[in-house]
Amino acid sequence: MRFYTTAHQYYCGIDLHARVMYLCIISSDGKTLLHKNMKAEPDALLNAIQRYRSDIIIGVECVFTWYWLADLCAEEGIPFVLGHALYMKAIHGGKSKNDRIDSWKIAAILKGGTFPLAYVYPAKMIATRYLLRRRNYLVRKRAELIAHIQTTNSQYNHKPFGRYSIIHKCCREEVLSNFTNPDVAVSITD
């Protein structure tokens, strides 16, 4: 596991959600300079950090909404790091948990050099990454459904299907005709 260890004058931890974010900025000497709940919008963030932009680092836990923030920081020339969600959970888990505490903890572990890094995909690659993940999900789902049909066929001790009869659309009527019980046929077609 790699950690972010570069020193800065200001550390910004953001607890990011889909529509809102909680921002905490602490200085290198540990003083909390800003704690603010705001809309998750570029202008709101840029206005909030304006006074500290000379030497600030922004850290966010890896959740599904980080892409726009990484793109904004890249455009504005602001250093940005993404925290590995699994390792951050282990680091800043505690008894009390809310957005205010989480944003402060993100900033504090960023300052302390124990911020576990996740890979920030370049903007050009995010759509391809999403497409590959979605395809992987669909391929696995298809395999799961084919296995369900084969298992059901074996449970009723029917002859095995031909090599291509399950995977080709033109042969599906033949597969369905194996199951005379209407309840079983429904579980196969759904």
KAURPE-V355499 format. One record per residue. N is the residue number from 1. RES is the residue in one small letter. PHI is phi in radians with two decimals (999 if undefined). PSI is psi in degrees with one decimal (* if undefined). Layout:
N,RES,PHI,PSI ; N,RES,PHI,PSI
//
This chain:
1,m,999,132.2 ; 2,r,-1.71,146.2 ; 3,f,-2.12,151.4 ; 4,y,-1.48,121.8 ; 5,t,-2.18,3.2 ; 6,t,-1.26,136.9 ; 7,a,-1.48,142.0 ; 8,h,-2.39,168.4 ; 9,q,-1.40,-34.3 ; 10,y,-2.29,142.0 ; 11,y,-2.16,125.2 ; 12,c,-1.99,116.8 ; 13,g,-1.82,132.0 ; 14,i,-2.16,124.1 ; 15,d,-1.60,103.4 ; 16,l,-1.73,135.4 ; 17,h,-2.21,-178.5 ; 18,a,-1.13,-42.5 ; 19,r,-2.02,-16.9 ; 20,v,-2.33,162.5 ; 21,m,-2.56,148.4 ; 22,y,-1.92,124.6 ; 23,l,-1.92,134.8 ; 24,c,-2.34,126.4 ; 25,i,-2.05,126.6 ; 26,i,-2.12,153.0 ; 27,s,-1.55,172.7 ; 28,s,-1.15,-21.8 ; 29,d,-1.62,8.0 ; 30,g,1.61,2.8 ; 31,k,-1.39,136.7 ; 32,t,-1.41,118.6 ; 33,l,-1.70,-28.4 ; 34,l,-2.69,132.2 ; 35,h,-2.34,113.3 ; 36,k,-2.61,134.5 ; 37,n,-1.64,132.2 ; 38,m,-2.64,170.1 ; 39,k,-1.20,146.4 ; 40,a,-1.43,76.2 ; 41,e,-2.34,146.0 ; 42,p,-0.99,-46.7 ; 43,d,-1.10,-39.3 ; 44,a,-1.10,-42.5 ; 45,l,-1.16,-47.7 ; 46,l,-1.07,-38.6 ; 47,n,-1.14,-39.9 ; 48,a,-1.19,-36.1 ; 49,i,-1.69,2.0 ; 50,q,-0.87,-46.2 ; 51,r,-1.17,-20.8 ; 52,y,-1.93,6.8 ; 53,r,-1.18,-15.0 ; 54,s,-1.03,-38.6 ; 55,d,-2.69,70.6 ; 56,i,-2.10,149.1 ; 57,i,-2.14,136.9 ; 58,i,-1.92,128.6 ; 59,g,-2.13,137.9 ; 60,v,-2.41,142.3 ; 61,e,-1.28,143.7 ; 62,c,-1.25,99.9 ; 63,v,-2.20,172.2 ; 64,f,-1.16,-5.9 ; 65,t,-1.85,13.3 ; 66,w,-1.41,-15.9 ; 67,y,-1.01,-47.3 ; 68,w,-1.12,-34.8 ; 69,l,-1.22,-40.6 ; 70,a,-1.13,-41.7 ; 71,d,-1.10,-43.7 ; 72,l,-1.08,-45.9 ; 73,c,-1.10,-38.4 ; 74,a,-1.12,-42.6 ; 75,e,-1.13,-38.3 ; 76,e,-1.56,-5.1 ; 77,g,1.27,29.7 ; 78,i,-1.75,127.2 ; 79,p,-1.05,136.2 ; 80,f,-2.37,135.3 ; 81,v,-2.26,146.4 ; 82,l,-1.95,128.1 ; 83,g,-1.56,135.4 ; 84,h,-1.17,118.6 ; 85,a,-1.04,-43.0 ; 86,l,-1.12,-45.7 ; 87,y,-1.30,-31.3 ; 88,m,-1.19,-34.6 ; 89,k,-1.06,-41.5 ; 90,a,-1.18,-34.5 ; 91,i,-1.34,-47.9 ; 92,h,-1.92,26.6 ; 93,g,-1.25,145.1 ; 94,g,-2.87,-179.7 ; 95,k,-1.21,-46.9 ; 96,s,-1.72,139.5 ; 97,k,-2.57,122.6 ; 98,n,-2.74,175.6 ; 99,d,-1.08,-39.7 ; 100,r,-1.10,-47.2 ; 101,i,-1.16,-44.2 ; 102,d,-1.08,-42.5 ; 103,s,-1.13,-38.8 ; 104,w,-1.15,-42.3 ; 105,k,-1.13,-38.0 ; 106,i,-1.08,-46.1 ; 107,a,-1.11,-39.5 ; 108,a,-1.20,-42.7 ; 109,i,-1.27,-27.0 ; 110,l,-1.14,-45.2 ; 111,k,-1.15,-38.1 ; 112,g,-1.37,-6.3 ; 113,g,1.42,17.2 ; 114,t,-2.04,25.7 ; 115,f,-1.42,110.8 ; 116,p,-1.32,123.9 ; 117,l,-1.49,139.4 ; 118,a,-2.00,160.0 ; 119,y,-1.34,131.2 ; 120,v,-1.67,108.6 ; 121,y,-1.17,138.9 ; 122,p,-1.11,150.2 ; 123,a,-0.96,-35.8 ; 124,k,-1.18,-24.5 ; 125,m,-1.69,-12.1 ; 126,i,-1.10,-43.8 ; 127,a,-1.12,-39.7 ; 128,t,-1.15,-42.2 ; 129,r,-1.04,-46.2 ; 130,y,-1.10,-43.1 ; 131,l,-1.07,-43.4 ; 132,l,-1.16,-39.5 ; 133,r,-1.13,-41.4 ; 134,r,-1.15,-42.6 ; 135,r,-1.09,-43.4 ; 136,n,-1.01,-44.1 ; 137,y,-1.05,-45.8 ; 138,l,-1.18,-38.1 ; 139,v,-1.11,-42.9 ; 140,r,-1.14,-39.6 ; 141,k,-1.10,-42.5 ; 142,r,-1.08,-45.0 ; 143,a,-1.09,-37.9 ; 144,e,-1.11,-42.2 ; 145,l,-1.19,-40.7 ; 146,i,-1.11,-42.0 ; 147,a,-1.10,-37.8 ; 148,h,-1.06,-43.9 ; 149,i,-1.14,-43.7 ; 150,q,-1.14,-39.6 ; 151,t,-1.14,-44.3 ; 152,t,-1.09,-41.4 ; 153,n,-1.05,-41.9 ; 154,s,-1.21,-35.9 ; 155,q,-1.06,-34.1 ; 156,y,-1.65,10.1 ; 157,n,0.98,38.7 ; 158,h,-1.48,160.7 ; 159,k,-1.07,146.2 ; 160,p,-1.08,150.1 ; 161,f,-1.24,157.7 ; 162,g,-1.11,168.4 ; 163,r,-1.00,-38.3 ; 164,y,-1.98,3.0 ; 165,s,-1.17,-28.4 ; 166,i,-1.44,-39.2 ; 167,i,-1.45,-17.6 ; 168,h,-1.74,133.1 ; 169,k,-1.05,-35.4 ; 170,c,-1.17,-17.9 ; 171,c,-1.78,3.0 ; 172,r,-1.21,-29.6 ; 173,e,-1.11,-39.6 ; 174,e,-1.09,-41.0 ; 175,v,-1.12,-45.6 ; 176,l,-1.13,-31.7 ; 177,s,-1.17,-16.4 ; 178,n,-1.15,-26.4 ; 179,f,-1.87,103.0 ; 180,t,-1.47,-27.1 ; 181,n,-1.22,122.7 ; 182,p,-1.08,-32.9 ; 183,d,-1.16,-40.4 ; 184,v,-1.19,-40.3 ; 185,a,-1.06,-36.6 ; 186,v,-1.15,-41.5 ; 187,s,-1.15,-24.9 ; 188,i,-1.41,-40.2 ; 189,t,-1.36,-27.8 ; 190,d,-1.42,*
//
